[in-house]
């Protein structure tokens, strides 16, 4: 039995130290997925807590058919999408987000690029951002996205097209400072 399997066995039995170990090993990835799907650092923090509660509650039923990280990732995506649906039903309006969620230390160029991408993603509509993250970042197919979001595969493709077009426009200054002057008349419409 490997060390990871032993930790999982202890965690499934309720060992708090093993649960903390799982959390410390997997929280950076899981929390990043939640942040990317939410686009709002405060909301993401709240949802991430719910995700971890759900992961720990479901842990006794974990059968080991997939790696723990993959299994936890699926729970994180599903729980986050459900929470976002609930938030959107309650609020019925979109909030512009201006917080910088990049918390890692990077060199200035990489930091600027990461900040620019994060800012641009936060300017997407919630649906376009969700489809973009699920497809281009997490690798889901349009059929999987359609099933999870309750939309058609064509709707997923359309939202992805809109997200990519808006991101290209919003990130043009990062690639070429003169791009807006040359191509300003071809800017894609917002989602």
C-alpha positions as CSV (number, residue, x, y, z in Angstrom):
1,X,0.0,0.0,0.0
2,X,1.4,3.4,-1.0
3,X,1.6,6.4,1.3
4,X,-1.2,8.1,-0.7
5,X,-3.4,5.0,-0.4
6,X,-2.7,4.9,3.4
7,X,-3.6,8.5,3.8
8,X,-6.9,7.9,1.8
9,X,-7.7,4.9,4.0
10,X,-7.2,6.9,7.2
11,X,-9.1,9.8,5.8
12,X,-12.1,7.6,4.9
13,X,-12.0,6.3,8.5
14,X,-12.3,9.9,9.7
15,X,-8.7,10.6,10.8
16,X,-8.4,14.4,11.0
17,X,-4.7,14.5,10.3
18,X,-5.2,12.5,7.1
19,X,-8.1,14.8,6.1
20,X,-5.8,17.8,6.6
21,X,-3.1,16.1,4.6
22,X,-5.5,15.5,1.7
23,X,-6.7,19.1,1.9
24,X,-3.1,20.5,1.9
25,X,-2.1,18.3,-1.1
26,X,-5.2,19.0,-3.2
27,X,-6.5,22.4,-2.2
28,X,-4.3,24.5,-4.5
29,X,-5.7,22.7,-7.6
30,X,-9.3,22.4,-6.4
31,X,-9.5,26.0,-5.1
32,X,-8.0,27.3,-8.5
33,X,-10.7,25.4,-10.4
34,X,-13.4,27.0,-8.2
35,X,-11.8,30.5,-8.6
36,X,-11.7,30.2,-12.4
37,X,-15.3,29.1,-12.6
38,X,-16.5,31.8,-10.3
39,X,-14.5,34.8,-11.4
40,X,-15.1,36.4,-8.0
41,X,-12.5,35.7,-5.3
42,X,-15.0,36.1,-2.3
43,X,-17.6,33.9,-3.9
44,X,-15.0,31.4,-4.8
45,X,-13.7,31.2,-1.2
46,X,-17.2,30.5,0.0
47,X,-17.9,27.9,-2.6
48,X,-14.5,26.2,-2.1
49,X,-15.4,25.7,1.5
50,X,-18.7,24.0,0.4
51,X,-16.7,21.9,-2.1
52,X,-14.3,20.7,0.6
53,X,-17.2,19.9,2.9
54,X,-18.8,17.9,0.1
55,X,-15.6,16.1,-0.7
56,X,-15.1,15.1,2.9
57,X,-18.7,14.0,3.3
58,X,-18.5,11.9,0.1
59,X,-15.1,10.4,1.0
60,X,-16.5,7.2,2.7
61,X,-18.1,6.4,-0.7
62,X,-14.9,6.9,-2.7
63,X,-14.1,3.6,-4.3
64,X,-10.7,4.4,-5.8
65,X,-11.8,3.8,-9.4
66,X,-10.3,7.1,-10.3
67,X,-7.4,8.9,-8.7
68,X,-8.4,11.0,-5.7
69,X,-7.5,14.3,-7.4
70,X,-9.7,13.4,-10.4
71,X,-12.6,12.4,-8.2
72,X,-12.3,15.5,-6.1
73,X,-12.0,17.7,-9.2
74,X,-15.3,16.3,-10.5
75,X,-17.0,17.1,-7.2
76,X,-15.5,20.6,-7.3
77,X,-16.7,21.4,-10.8
78,X,-20.2,20.0,-10.2
79,X,-20.6,21.6,-6.8
80,X,-19.3,25.0,-8.1
81,X,-21.7,24.9,-11.1
82,X,-24.6,24.1,-8.8
83,X,-23.7,26.9,-6.4
84,X,-23.3,29.4,-9.3
85,X,-26.8,28.4,-10.6
86,X,-28.2,29.1,-7.2
87,X,-26.4,32.4,-6.9
88,X,-27.5,33.5,-10.3
89,X,-31.1,32.6,-9.6
90,X,-31.1,34.6,-6.4
91,X,-29.3,37.6,-7.8
92,X,-30.7,37.8,-11.3
93,X,-27.9,40.2,-12.3
94,X,-24.2,40.1,-13.1
95,X,-21.7,41.9,-11.0
96,X,-18.5,43.3,-12.5
97,X,-15.5,42.0,-10.8
98,X,-12.4,44.1,-10.3
99,X,-10.4,42.2,-7.6
100,X,-7.1,40.7,-8.5
101,X,-7.1,37.0,-7.6
102,X,-3.5,36.3,-8.6
103,X,-1.8,35.5,-5.2
104,X,1.3,33.8,-6.3
105,X,4.7,35.5,-6.7
106,X,5.9,35.6,-10.3
107,X,8.4,37.6,-12.2
108,X,6.9,40.9,-13.4
109,X,6.2,39.8,-17.0
110,X,4.5,36.6,-16.1
111,X,2.7,38.4,-13.3
112,X,1.4,41.0,-15.7
113,X,0.3,38.3,-18.2
114,X,-1.5,36.3,-15.5
115,X,-3.2,39.4,-14.1
116,X,-4.2,40.5,-17.7
117,X,-5.7,37.0,-18.4
118,X,-7.5,36.9,-15.0
119,X,-8.9,40.4,-15.5
120,X,-10.1,39.6,-19.0
121,X,-11.7,36.4,-17.9
122,X,-13.6,38.3,-15.2
123,X,-15.1,40.5,-17.9
124,X,-16.8,37.6,-19.6
125,X,-20.4,36.9,-18.9
126,X,-20.8,34.1,-16.4
127,X,-22.0,31.6,-19.0
128,X,-19.2,32.4,-21.4
129,X,-16.6,32.2,-18.6
130,X,-17.9,28.9,-17.4
131,X,-17.9,27.3,-20.8
132,X,-14.4,28.7,-21.6
133,X,-12.9,27.4,-18.3
134,X,-14.6,24.0,-18.6
135,X,-13.6,23.6,-22.3
136,X,-10.2,25.3,-22.8
137,X,-8.8,25.1,-19.3
138,X,-10.3,21.9,-17.8
139,X,-10.7,19.9,-21.1
140,X,-14.4,19.1,-21.1
141,X,-16.1,18.3,-24.4
142,X,-19.0,20.4,-25.6
143,X,-21.3,17.5,-25.0
144,X,-20.2,17.2,-21.3
145,X,-20.5,21.0,-20.8
146,X,-24.0,21.0,-22.4
147,X,-25.1,18.2,-20.1
148,X,-23.7,19.9,-16.9
149,X,-25.1,23.4,-17.8
150,X,-28.4,22.3,-19.2
151,X,-27.7,23.9,-22.6
152,X,-27.2,22.4,-26.1
153,X,-23.8,21.5,-27.5
154,X,-24.3,24.3,-30.0
155,X,-25.0,26.7,-27.2
156,X,-21.7,25.6,-25.6
157,X,-19.8,26.1,-28.9
158,X,-21.4,29.5,-29.3
159,X,-20.5,30.7,-25.8
160,X,-16.9,29.4,-26.3
161,X,-16.7,31.3,-29.6
162,X,-17.9,34.5,-27.9
163,X,-15.6,34.0,-24.9
164,X,-12.5,33.5,-27.2
165,X,-13.4,36.5,-29.3
166,X,-13.8,38.8,-26.3
167,X,-10.6,37.5,-24.7
168,X,-8.7,38.1,-28.0
169,X,-10.0,41.7,-28.0
170,X,-9.4,42.3,-24.3
171,X,-5.9,40.7,-24.4
172,X,-4.8,42.3,-27.7
173,X,-2.7,44.9,-25.8
174,X,-0.7,42.1,-24.3
175,X,0.3,40.7,-27.7
176,X,0.6,43.9,-29.7
177,X,0.2,47.4,-28.4
178,X,-0.8,48.6,-31.9
179,X,-3.5,46.0,-32.5
180,X,-6.5,48.1,-31.5
181,X,-5.5,50.9,-33.9
182,X,-5.2,48.5,-36.8
183,X,-8.1,46.3,-36.1
184,X,-10.5,48.4,-34.0
185,X,-13.3,48.1,-36.5
186,X,-13.3,44.3,-36.2
187,X,-13.8,44.0,-32.4
188,X,-16.1,41.1,-31.5
189,X,-19.3,41.8,-29.7
190,X,-19.5,41.2,-26.0
191,X,-21.3,38.1,-24.6
